[in-house]
Amino acid sequence: MSLNFNNPNGYIFDRNLRAAFANVSLYEHNTFQPFPVEYHGKYDIVNVRFMITLLDKEKVRLLLRSLKMILKPDDILQWFEPIAFNVKAVAPEGIEAPWNSKVAEIMRFNPPDCANWITLNCDMVKPEGYEAVAWDEFHLQEIHRLIWMQTCLMGMTEVVAGLAQSTDEADRAKREGLEQLMVGWEKEYEQGAYADMPWYFLVTRKPLEA
Ligand SMILES: C[S@@+](CC[C@H](N)C(=O)[O-])C[C@H]1O[C@@H](n2cnc3c(N)ncnc32)[C@H](O)[C@@H]1O
């Protein structure tokens, strides 16, 4: 299944990946490394989405630097991520939701140094020489909460699967703790509890002279 970018009336799903993506190319590259020179200065817009768990202050610097290489001068970087350190555990009145609070605490420090590099109002990209264009913050609407919670559960399932490979006693305890948390959190979600966090969307420009 794939999105069909050639459909002028919007998106459709298509079983023929090649036809649907006829004008889209897929490249594999470690974005913390400089891009090969043939891609430099080629792109009008670069869109980054949901890499937060891979980043720390140093990696952000490397990411911004390598993306700036592939942008044309005066063109646009868009970037969308959660503002993890502002997460809040929300529960309906009268509902105890300790697992939800625990999940919120895990999200607040994931990655551990995110409050050092997610600075608001596009300030985080300025040290690498981008100019601010726009910044917005928003919260997920109710209709999107379930899929976000399930995405987090999928991530936790992956961690559990990794820990299950280990014979280390501490890893076994970690795995069991995480499994318990997932069950508890899902039950509390059914009662209306959720971990709410703001998300940012920023738009910046590579300066003409860069
Ligand atoms: C949380 S997923 C987000 C995927 C997609 N951007 C989205 O929003 O649906 C993070 C993605 O980063 C990719 N990734 C991990 N390390 C990377 C690296 N060094 N360079 C480029 N991509 C990387 C992973 O393969 C994964 O697809």
The ligand as an ORCA input file, in Angstrom:
! r2SCAN-3c Opt
* xyz 0 1
  C      10.211      7.517     14.790
  S      10.663      7.086     13.128
  C       9.897      8.402     12.225
  C       9.681      8.013     10.815
  C       9.027      9.121      9.948
  N       9.871     10.313      9.895
  C       7.651      9.463     10.434
  O       7.441     10.561     10.961
  O       6.766      8.623     10.292
  C      12.401      7.521     13.097
  C      13.051      7.154     11.781
  O      14.410      7.599     11.772
  C      15.170      6.664     11.028
  N      16.585      6.819     11.418
  C      17.230      6.296     12.486
  N      18.524      6.686     12.500
  C      18.704      7.463     11.405
  C      19.832      8.122     10.844
  N      21.017      8.096     11.443
  N      19.666      8.809      9.699
  C      18.460      8.848      9.093
  N      17.349      8.250      9.577
  C      17.480      7.553     10.711
  C      14.589      5.326     11.420
  O      14.875      4.385     10.420
  C      13.095      5.670     11.509
  O      12.473      5.435     10.267
*
